[in-house]
């Protein structure tokens, strides 16, 4: 049974992950969408496609050319995968600021998901 992909939406209706993906070159967008579709079909992908960050937070790991892209997400009730934050990774470790943004968005999503 497939999962549902949800893009986190701020109260002002902005969708940060959609905006991030839209800002990228068409070829990397296609690769990201193919990874998102695999995640939708399976709900879980092995390393190197995904990796656990902390708590409920996971990352979708996309390498294209010399760049490394990350989409941070969590799996919520009713088989929903919520895409929370996207960025180009420039350091070995996932920056704490990106994790904090993701946790804040996850808590906001859960709080408004009634």
N, C-alpha and C positions, 0 to 999 in steps of 0.2 A: 504494500500500500504506500503510495507516494506521500511525501510531506508537502506542506504548503510553504512557499517562500513569501515572507512579508518584509517590506522595506520599512525600517523605523521611520516614523513621521513625527516631526516636532509639532507642538501645538499650533504653530504658524503655518503648518502644512508643508514645510520644507522636508525633503527626503535626502538626508546627507549622503547616503551610499549611492542612490541614483544619481545625484549631482556629481559625486566623485567619478563614477563610472562614465558618465556622459562627457566629462572633461578629458577623457583619454582618447588616444588614437583608436581607430576602428579595429585594427588587428588585435590589440590587447583587450578591447571591449568584447570581441568575439570569444577570445580565450576565457575571459572572466565569466561570461554567460555560459560557456560550455561547462565550466567547473560548477557554477550555480545549478545547472540542470542535473549534473551528476549528484550533487548534494540533495536536490529535490527528490530524485528517484530513489536514493539509498538511505538518506538521513544521516549517514555517517560514512566518511571516507578515511582510508588509512593514510598514515604518513607516507609520502611527503605532501599529499593533497591538503590534509588538515593537521592541526596540532593543538593540543590543549594549552590555554594561556593560564587561567586561574578560575576557581569557582565554576560557574556555568559557562564561562567565556571560552570560545574556540576561535581559531583563525583558519580561514581558507587561504592557502598559500599558492600564489601564482607567480611564476618566474617567466619573464618575457624579455628577450634580448639581454641587456645587462641590468635590467631593473627587477626589483622584487616588489610585488603588490600584495597587500593583505586586506581581507575583508573579515572583520571581527563580528561574531554572531553568537546567539545562544538558541537552544531548542526549548520552546515553550510548550504549554499544554496544547492538546488537540493536534499534535504532529506539526506544529508551526515552527519553522526556522526563521528567526528574526535577524535580518542583516542590520547591524548597528553602526558600524564605522568602517571607513575605507581609507587607506593611505599607501604611499610609496615608502617602503622600508629602506632606511639608509644606514642603520646600525645593526650590530650583531643581535642585540636583545631588542624585544619590542619595547619602545619607549613607554615609561610609566604614564606620561600624559595621555597617550593614546588609549591605554588600558583604563585610566580614570574616566575619560570621555565615554568609553564603551559601557562601563559599569553604571555611570550616571544615566545614560540612555536606556539601558536595560531596566533599571529601577523605575524610570519614568514610564516606559512602556508597560511594565507590569502594573504600576499604579493606576494607569488610565485604561487598562484592558478589562473592561467590565461587560 
